[in-house]
Amino acid sequence: MDLLNKAKELEDMKMNNMSTSDRVVASREAKKLILAINEIYKQTKDPDLMDVMKRLTDKKRKIEKRLKGRPAA
């Protein structure tokens, strides 16, 4: 499956030295992958797909946390 390969690449991607625009692109890509995998999951109910979606969601949250940055003092 091409979706699972893209998901694996996104999971393995390093967050070091990412620019803000790279983080935005990665977050959007993660969202697209999660939604696409979810459509397949609705039909198959494959627990492996659910695990992939959970890992992608975790990665997406980490990216978005870095996008928001630290609050001003």
MOFENWO-V240541 format. One record per residue. N is the residue number from 1. PSI is psi in whole degrees, -180 to 180 (NA if undefined). OMEGA is omega as a letter, one per 40 degrees, with the letter a starting at -180 (NA if undefined). NEAR is the number of other C-alpha atoms within 8 Angstrom. Layout:
n=N psi=PSI omega=OMEGA near=NEAR
n=N psi=PSI omega=OMEGA near=NEAR
This chain:
n=1 psi=132 omega=a near=4
n=2 psi=-36 omega=i near=5
n=3 psi=-41 omega=a near=9
n=4 psi=-34 omega=i near=8
n=5 psi=-43 omega=i near=8
n=6 psi=-39 omega=i near=9
n=7 psi=-42 omega=i near=12
n=8 psi=-42 omega=i near=8
n=9 psi=-43 omega=a near=8
n=10 psi=-40 omega=i near=10
n=11 psi=-40 omega=a near=9
n=12 psi=-9 omega=a near=6
n=13 psi=135 omega=i near=6
n=14 psi=143 omega=i near=4
n=15 psi=-3 omega=i near=6
n=16 psi=142 omega=i near=4
n=17 psi=29 omega=i near=4
n=18 psi=135 omega=i near=7
n=19 psi=170 omega=i near=6
n=20 psi=-42 omega=a near=7
n=21 psi=-35 omega=i near=6
n=22 psi=-39 omega=i near=8
n=23 psi=-40 omega=i near=12
n=24 psi=-44 omega=i near=9
n=25 psi=-44 omega=a near=8
n=26 psi=-39 omega=i near=11
n=27 psi=-43 omega=i near=11
n=28 psi=-40 omega=i near=8
n=29 psi=-41 omega=i near=8
n=30 psi=-43 omega=i near=13
n=31 psi=-44 omega=i near=10
n=32 psi=-43 omega=i near=8
n=33 psi=-43 omega=a near=11
n=34 psi=-46 omega=a near=11
n=35 psi=-39 omega=i near=8
n=36 psi=-43 omega=i near=9
n=37 psi=-35 omega=i near=11
n=38 psi=-38 omega=i near=11
n=39 psi=-41 omega=i near=8
n=40 psi=-40 omega=a near=8
n=41 psi=-38 omega=a near=11
n=42 psi=-33 omega=a near=7
n=43 psi=-38 omega=a near=6
n=44 psi=-26 omega=a near=6
n=45 psi=34 omega=a near=7
n=46 psi=120 omega=a near=7
n=47 psi=-25 omega=i near=6
n=48 psi=-37 omega=i near=6
n=49 psi=-38 omega=i near=11
n=50 psi=-40 omega=i near=10
n=51 psi=-41 omega=i near=8
n=52 psi=-45 omega=i near=10
n=53 psi=-39 omega=i near=11
n=54 psi=-43 omega=i near=8
n=55 psi=-41 omega=i near=9
n=56 psi=-39 omega=i near=13
n=57 psi=-40 omega=i near=11
n=58 psi=-45 omega=i near=8
n=59 psi=-42 omega=i near=9
n=60 psi=-41 omega=i near=12
n=61 psi=-41 omega=i near=8
n=62 psi=-42 omega=i near=8
n=63 psi=-45 omega=a near=12
n=64 psi=-32 omega=i near=10
n=65 psi=-40 omega=i near=8
n=66 psi=-31 omega=i near=7
n=67 psi=-39 omega=a near=9
n=68 psi=-29 omega=i near=6
n=69 psi=-168 omega=a near=6
n=70 psi=145 omega=i near=4
n=71 psi=149 omega=i near=4
n=72 psi=147 omega=a near=3
n=73 psi=NA omega=NA near=2
